[in-house]
Amino acid sequence: MGSWAYFDPEYETLSIRINPPQVSVDNSSCRECTLVKVDSMNKPGILLEVVQILSDLDLIITKAYISSDGGWFMDVFHVTDQNGQKISNSKTIEYIEKALGPKGNMYGLLKPSTGKKAGLGSMGDCTAIELIGPDRPGLLSEISAVLANLQINVAAAEVWTHNGRIACVLYVNDDTNNRAVDDASWLAAMEEQVKNILRGYGTDDSISFTSYSMGSTHIDRRLHQLFFADRDYEVTGTEPDSHIKPNVTIERCEEKDYSVVTVKCKDRPKLMFDIVCTLTDMQYVVFHATISSDGPYASQEYFIRQMDGCTLQTEGEKEKAIKCLEAAIRRRPSEGISLELCAKDRVGLLSEVTRILRENGLSVTRAGVTTVGEQAVNVFYVSDASGKPVDARTIEALRKETGKTMRLNVKMLPMNTKALEASGRAKTSFFLGGLLEKLLH
């Protein structure tokens, strides 16, 4: 099968007008979940767009059936909210129908969803800063202190760590005028100071620093891309325990000439997004897929080909794809303790919060910053810097230190399957999902 053909823009517009996407949100067919059905013209990247929109709303995908072999794309998603309930909020339903429908953003493919535009727009103009380099305890605190000293405000951010590396996307603005930081000398000073911090633990060639005006790539997808370019999937010696390692296999489907990717692992929010995002960025096309959840475990099967229509032929191709998918699944931790700190937004808030965490012996494994109006919400996944479980005394000390100026919510995330079954799925959204939730509700 050949690669995707070129579509004339006028023809595309005409085709969409003649065959607009059909979207339905069905709350009556299934007792336990809401069915989201999408029928539309098939185009490159369309599956990622749909999954991205559902994930940005923090919806849990419990089952999905995907078929896009040919000129038409048909899929059904079984979804619930974070509490395992059907989607009942009319604004959320309306948003899904609009975003996935003919007037939505789905045909501006591989661009941010309308939710992301709305969220960032509410914070004014921003400059995006990307960082990737070697991780160490307290690094986020040091980076945010540099920004605070330069009077640069962090309006939104997402920070991930994996295999001894840290990747960040920070949206910053000038505190004096709430505009994007575009002064060349200021940006150069900021870059030099941050690079000095990163050089303190690693070599120059392991550091990447990029600043640019607000781009079009989805923030979570960009983090996956940063790690992928950094080849974090090749790092050895930091593999998780065998009982939590994802089981990824790739076989050949002779009858239909597909490569079949099978993933079995612990279920968690945004799992399908992370997998589809990685397959898309590795230039694989998903023709069919079946997704299901059995208690705390997920089983996902994707029938794929490369962009040129070929299957994965060599063992080297298969091995790389497996390693990349395993890394994508592990980059978004969903165990341990999450801390949510709410306070009035100000320059230096992130620096203050991360300093308090560091002084209490906590390491940040993942973080997200959201700003809505004057309110900032900082969410952190934390672990004890010594590798031990975080004890109650540390949490109590945090409450006392932050209680005067911030509100602290602590969430224990499940450490094993029994805890997962007992507590339900833990909410793990930060930047985009949390922002959409506030805007819609």
C-alpha positions, 0 to 999 in steps of 0.5 A: 500500500502506498504512502498518503497521497497529497490532498489539494486544500480546496478539494479537502474543504469540498470533501469535508463540506460534502461529507462532514464528520458525524459525532454522537455522545450516547448516554443511553446504550451503555449502563456504565459509560458514555459512548462517543462515536466518530465517523469522518473522512480518513486523514493522517493523524486523525486518531491522535487528534480524537484521542487528544481531545478526549484526554484533554478533558480528563476522560477515562477511555475504558474501551475503544474500537478503531477502524480507518482502513480506506477513505473513512474513519470510524471509531467508538470510545467508551468513556467515563469521568475521573470518578467512573461515572457517565458524562453528565455535564452538558457543557462537556458534551457540547464541547466534545460534539463541537471539537470533533464535529465539522466546526471543530479543530479536528481538521487543522491536524496536529495543531493544539486543541481549542482547549489549549488555545483557550487556556493559554489565551486566558493567561496573556501572551507567553514564550515557551521554554523547552529544557531537557537534560540530566535530572537530580534532586532540587533541579526544578527548584534551581531552575525556577529560582533563576526565573524568579530572580529575572522577574519572569513569571511561570504561567503554565508548565509541565515537567516530566522525569524519566531514566535520569533525565528531566524534560520541561515545557514552561510558558513564561511572561514578563511580570511587568506587562504580562507579555511574552518575553521577547527581549533577546538579551533577557532570553540570552541571560536566562538561557546562560544561567539555566545552562550553568545549572544543568552543566553542574550535573552532566556534559554540555552535549546532554543539554538542550534549551529552546525558547520560542513564541507559543508553538502549535504542538500539544504540550504532552506530545512535545514532552514525548518528542523531547525524550524521544529525540534525547533517546531516553528509551536506550538508557539501561540500568534504571528499568522498573521492577518486572511486575510493573514493566509494560509487556509490548510485543509486535507480530506480523498479521500475514492475512492483511499485511499489518504489523500488530502491536500488543500492549499489556500493562497497568491501566492509567489515565491518558495511556492510549494518548501516550501510545498513539502519540508515540506511534504517530511520531514514529511515522506509523499509521494505525488502521485498526485498534481495540482497547479494553480495560480489565480491572487495573490492567489495560490491553491494547492492540494496534494494526499498523503500517509505516507511512510508506505502507510497509510493515516492520520487517527487521528485528531492529525495527521491532526492537526500537518500536518496543523500547519507544512504546515502553518508555512512553508508557513509563514517562507518566508516573501514576503512583506515590503521592501527589500534592496540589498547592493553590495560591494567588499567582505571583512571580517566584511562586513556583520557586518558593513551592519547589524550595519547600519541597526540597527542604523537606527531602522530597524529589519531584518526579512530575509537575504541572503548573496551571494559571486561571485568572489570578489563581495558580495551581501547582501539582507535584508527584513527589517521592522521598529523595532517599527512596523511602516512602513519604511519611506523615510527618513530612506531609504535616511539616508541609501543611504547616509551612504552606498553610498561611499562603497556600492551600494544600491537597494531598492525594495518595496514589495507588502503589499496587493493584489492590489499592488501585481497585479499592481507590479507583483511578487517580486523577493525574491531569495537570496543565491542560485537563485541569484548565479545561475542567475549570473552563467548562465547569 
